Amino acid sequence: MTKHNHGAARSGTKSEKKLVSVCRRYGIPCLKVKKDFKNYGINEWGTRYHKPPEDWKQKTPKGKQRKFESDGFIPVAAGIIVEQKHSDKHGTTEEKVFYDLNKISKGVYGSKHTLWYVFTGKAAANVQAYREFELEAKKAKLPVKVIWGWDGLAKELKKLNKGDVWKRR
């Protein structure tokens, strides 16, 4: 079992598992780990892993490539990168979305795939930072679709399922 030092990590792990589970419920695969990407023949770079912008530090102090890791990848026709923010109560996760706006505007996720930001949890709809994220993204015309709650995600997955456009193993 993974040991977490704080509640946000436990909550994130739990909600990411639910993300995969909800996708499966609608017959849509959500790739999360190396094995998933290998089974579908999809490169993890640009789908699961994303490089920082060129003007940000690219290497760790030990010389390894820095990377951001998305919460999931749905292998539909062009692919959907999924970032999820889960809030059952208010906390630091809320503020991280402003850093995410910067990542999106600097092209961290590229333009090859669709990007979904899914806000879930009991408190998500009442988190002002999430509402501001959505407003700022729209104002800046950033390439991101904001989805509210598990029901909102289910609605989008149903649309995908009707189209039967995902890559099958």
N, C-alpha and C positions, 0 to 999 in steps of 0.2 A: 504494500500500500504506500502511496506517495504521501510524504509528510509535508504539510504546508505550515508556514509560519504565521499566517493571518487568514481571517475569514474570507477576504476577497478572493484569494487563491482557491479556497474550497468551493466557493460559490461559482467561480469561473469554470472550474473543472466540471462541476455538476451541470451547469447550464450548457456547456459545450457537448456533454453527453446527451442532454435532452435535445439539442439542436440536431444531432445525428439521428436520434430516435424519431423526432418529428418528421424529418426528411424521409426516413425509411417508411413511416406510416403512409406516406403518399406515394411510395414507390420510387422515390428519387434518392439516388446515392449522394452522400455528402462525404467527401474524402477528407481525412483528418491526419492519418499517419502514413509513414513511408510505404508500408505494405499496400495501403489503398491506392496510392499513386502508381506504384509498380504494377498492380493488378490491372489498372486502366491504361498503362503505357503513357502516363502523363508526367512530364518533368515537374519537379517540385518548385523550381525557380520560376517565379512569375505567377505561380498559382498558390502555393503554400508559403514559400519564402520570397521576400521582396527586399531588394537592396535599397539602402538609403540614397537620397539624391546625391548627385556628383559633388555638390558643394558642401555636403556633410561628411564627417569623418567616416571613411569606408572600412577601416581596419580596427580591430580590437588592439589593446596594448600588446597582445601576444602575436599580432600579425594576421589573425584570422579575419575573414570577410564578415562584417557586421550584417545583420539581417533582421527584418521584421517578419513575424510569423502570423499569418491570418488564421482565423478560427475554423475555416472550412472552405472547401471548393466543391461546387456542384458542376459535374462534367456534362453540361448541356452543350448545344451546338458551339457557341463561342466561349462558354464557361462563365461561371459566376463565382467571384471571390466573396466570401461571407465574413464579415466582421460583426461580432455580437457584443453588446454591452448589456449586462444583466444587473438589475438593481432591485433587491427585495427591501433594501433600506438605503438611506443616503450615505455616501462615502466618497472616497478619493477617485473611484472609477469615473465619476461624473466629470471631473475636471480633465481627464485624459482625452476626452473627445476633441478638445481644442488643439491638442498636439496632433490628433488624427486629421483634423482639417488641414493643417500645415502639410502633413504627409500626402494627402490627396492632391492638394494644390501644386505640390512639387513633383507629382507624377510617380510616387512610390509604387502605386499599384499598376502602372502602365495604362495602355488604352486597348489592349487586346481583349480583355475580359470585362464583363459587367461587374460592378461593385455594389454589394448590398450591405447596408448597416442595419442590423436588427436590434432594436431596443426591447428587452424583455424584463420581466420581473414585476412584482407588486408595486414598486415605487416608480418604475420607468416613465410612465405617462405623466407623472408629476415632477419629474426632474427638469428644472428650467434649463440646465446646461444642455440637455439633449434636444430640447425645443430650439434653443439658440443654435446648436449644431445644424439642425435641419434648415433653419432660416438663413444662416450664413452660407451653407452649401448651395442653397437655391439662389441666393443673391449673387454668389460668385460663379454660378453655373457650373459647379463641380460635377464630375461624372459619378454620382453616387445616388442610389435609390434608398430612401429611408423607409424602414418597415417597422411598424409599432406592434409589439406583442406577439405571442405565439399564434393567436388567431390571424393576425395580419400575415405572418409567415405562412401559415396553412393556406391562406387564400392565394398567395403567390405560387406556392408549390402545386396547388390544384391546377393553376393555369399551365404550369410546366408539364404536369402529368397529362393534361388533355392534348398538349402538342406532341407528346411522345418524342421529344427531341434530344434526350440525353444519350450519351455514348454508353452502349451496353458492353458488358464484358463478354 
